[in-house]
């Protein structure tokens, strides 16, 4: 009787995720959760609601969790995917108990602004006279619900949003002499400063505009713009 009363209704997704991180796998399948399982279920559902409210135009599925126990992290990492976005790596949301409440931050905003950010940086670099082979921008920071619906590529690039910009720029170096490599890096730095772009910048000169970003490197350098 007691077990029947305490049994909880879980979705198939919830059972799968919890079973992967708990020693109580059999009990979870029957809805008979231990205290630790209930705490993690609460977080799982809170993360799901957070994503639903923050990005209502997308549908998410939580696929796993890397608990903080045994690590130096103060937060659990919840893995999730968006049904309308095809990519191999999962997105990550961080959930941390702070002062009696749960603080959740996510990385999904980066997916939404990365293409616009790359196009904006390419526009500036091209405008300064360089041939861009490829640009890759990653946003390293996790942001909470206070940034719901407020993030644009320009705001992130200019540091108005603390997105942790990591910008990799691959240039066609076929028409740049070796003696001008350092001057090229300096010119790119001035170009980005003029555009008020912030972040960690990594520049690579390739043998050609369609060169392989690993095998066809001529020169590389990096700098930070604060």
C-alpha positions in Angstrom: 0.0 0.0 0.0 2.7 2.4 1.0 4.7 1.8 -2.1 1.7 2.3 -4.3 1.0 5.6 -2.6 4.6 6.8 -3.0 4.9 5.7 -6.6 5.5 8.6 -8.9 4.4 9.0 -12.5 7.5 9.5 -14.7 7.7 9.8 -18.5 9.8 7.5 -20.5 12.4 10.2 -21.0 12.6 10.9 -17.2 13.0 7.1 -16.5 15.8 6.9 -19.0 17.8 9.8 -17.8 17.4 9.0 -14.0 18.2 5.4 -14.5 21.5 6.3 -16.1 22.7 8.3 -13.1 21.1 6.3 -10.2 21.8 3.0 -8.5 18.0 2.6 -8.1 17.3 1.8 -11.7 14.7 -0.9 -11.0 12.9 1.3 -8.5 12.8 4.2 -11.0 11.1 2.1 -13.6 8.3 1.5 -11.1 8.1 5.1 -9.9 9.6 4.1 -6.5 12.2 6.9 -6.1 14.7 7.4 -3.3 15.3 10.9 -2.0 18.3 11.5 -4.2 16.3 10.4 -7.3 13.5 12.8 -6.3 15.9 15.7 -6.0 17.3 14.9 -9.5 13.9 14.5 -11.0 12.9 17.9 -9.6 16.0 19.4 -11.3 15.3 17.6 -14.5 11.7 19.0 -14.6 12.9 22.4 -13.6 15.4 22.5 -16.5 12.7 21.4 -18.9 10.4 24.1 -17.8 13.2 26.7 -17.9 14.0 25.9 -21.5 10.3 25.8 -22.5 9.7 29.2 -21.0 12.9 30.8 -22.3 12.7 29.5 -25.8 9.0 28.8 -26.5 9.4 28.5 -30.2 11.6 25.4 -29.8 10.9 21.9 -28.4 13.5 20.2 -26.2 14.3 16.8 -25.0 16.6 16.3 -22.0 18.9 13.3 -22.8 21.3 12.9 -19.9 23.0 14.4 -16.9 26.5 14.6 -15.5 26.1 15.0 -11.7 28.4 17.3 -9.8 29.2 14.5 -7.2 32.9 13.5 -7.5 33.8 16.6 -9.4 35.0 20.1 -8.5 31.8 21.6 -10.1 29.1 23.2 -7.9 26.4 22.4 -10.6 24.9 19.5 -12.4 25.2 19.5 -16.2 22.0 18.5 -18.0 22.3 17.5 -21.6 19.5 18.3 -24.0 18.7 18.6 -27.7 16.3 20.8 -29.7 14.1 18.8 -32.0 14.4 21.3 -34.9 18.2 21.5 -34.8 20.4 18.7 -36.2 23.8 18.5 -34.6 25.9 15.7 -33.1 26.8 17.4 -29.8 24.2 18.0 -27.1 23.5 21.4 -25.6 24.2 21.8 -21.9 22.3 23.5 -19.1 23.8 24.0 -15.7 21.7 23.7 -12.6 23.1 24.9 -9.2 21.5 25.3 -5.8 22.1 28.8 -4.5 20.7 30.3 -1.3 17.8 27.8 -1.3 16.8 28.3 -4.9 17.8 26.6 -8.2 19.9 28.7 -10.6 19.8 27.4 -14.2 21.9 28.7 -17.1 22.1 27.5 -20.7 24.2 27.6 -23.9 21.4 27.5 -26.4 21.4 31.2 -27.1 24.8 30.7 -28.9 23.1 28.4 -31.4 20.6 31.1 -32.2 23.1 33.9 -32.8 26.2 32.2 -34.1 25.4 32.5 -37.8 24.6 36.2 -37.6 27.7 36.7 -35.5 29.9 35.0 -38.0 28.4 37.0 -40.9 28.9 40.2 -39.0 32.6 39.5 -38.3 33.1 38.4 -41.9 31.6 41.7 -43.1 34.1 43.7 -41.1 37.1 41.6 -42.1 36.2 41.7 -45.8 35.6 45.4 -45.5 39.2 45.8 -44.3 40.4 44.1 -47.5 41.0 40.5 -46.5 39.6 37.3 -48.0 37.9 35.2 -45.4 38.1 31.4 -45.8 36.0 30.6 -42.8 34.9 32.0 -39.5 33.9 30.0 -36.4 32.4 31.7 -33.3 31.7 29.9 -30.0 30.2 31.5 -27.0 31.7 30.1 -23.8 29.5 31.5 -21.1 26.2 30.1 -19.9 23.4 32.6 -19.4 20.3 32.5 -17.3 16.7 33.5 -17.8 17.4 37.2 -17.3 18.6 37.2 -20.9 15.4 35.7 -22.3 14.7 37.3 -25.7 17.3 40.0 -25.3 20.4 38.6 -27.0 21.5 39.7 -30.5 24.7 38.8 -32.3 25.8 42.4 -32.2 25.3 42.8 -28.4 27.3 39.6 -27.8 30.1 40.6 -30.2 30.4 44.1 -28.6 30.5 42.7 -25.1 27.2 44.1 -24.0 26.1 40.6 -23.2 28.7 38.5 -21.2 28.8 35.7 -23.8 32.5 34.8 -23.6 33.2 35.3 -27.3 35.7 32.9 -28.8 36.3 34.0 -32.4 38.4 32.0 -34.9 39.1 33.7 -38.3 40.7 31.7 -41.2 42.0 33.9 -44.0 43.3 33.3 -47.5 47.0 33.8 -47.1 48.0 33.0 -50.6 48.7 36.6 -51.6 50.3 37.6 -48.3 54.1 37.5 -48.1 55.7 35.8 -45.1 57.3 39.1 -44.1 53.8 40.6 -43.8 52.2 38.0 -41.5 52.7 40.0 -38.4 51.4 43.2 -40.1 48.3 41.3 -41.2 47.5 40.2 -37.6 48.0 43.8 -36.5 45.7 45.0 -39.2 43.0 42.5 -38.3 43.3 43.6 -34.7 42.8 47.3 -35.6 39.8 46.3 -37.9 38.0 44.5 -35.0 38.8 47.2 -32.5 37.2 49.8 -34.8 34.1 47.5 -35.0 34.1 47.4 -31.2 34.3 43.6 -31.2 35.3 41.9 -28.0 36.6 38.5 -27.1 39.4 36.0 -27.6 40.6 36.2 -31.3 42.5 33.5 -33.1 43.7 34.2 -36.6 44.9 31.6 -39.1 46.4 32.2 -42.5 45.7 29.4 -45.0 47.4 28.5 -48.2 44.3 29.3 -50.1 40.7 30.4 -49.6 39.5 26.8 -49.7 42.4 25.4 -47.8 42.0 22.8 -45.1 41.9 24.6 -41.7 44.3 22.0 -40.2 46.7 20.9 -42.9 47.0 24.1 -44.9 48.1 26.5 -42.2 50.8 29.1 -43.0 50.7 31.1 -39.9 48.6 31.7 -36.8 48.4 34.1 -33.9 46.0 35.2 -31.2 45.1 38.2 -29.1 42.3 39.4 -26.7 40.1 42.4 -27.2 38.6 43.7 -24.0 
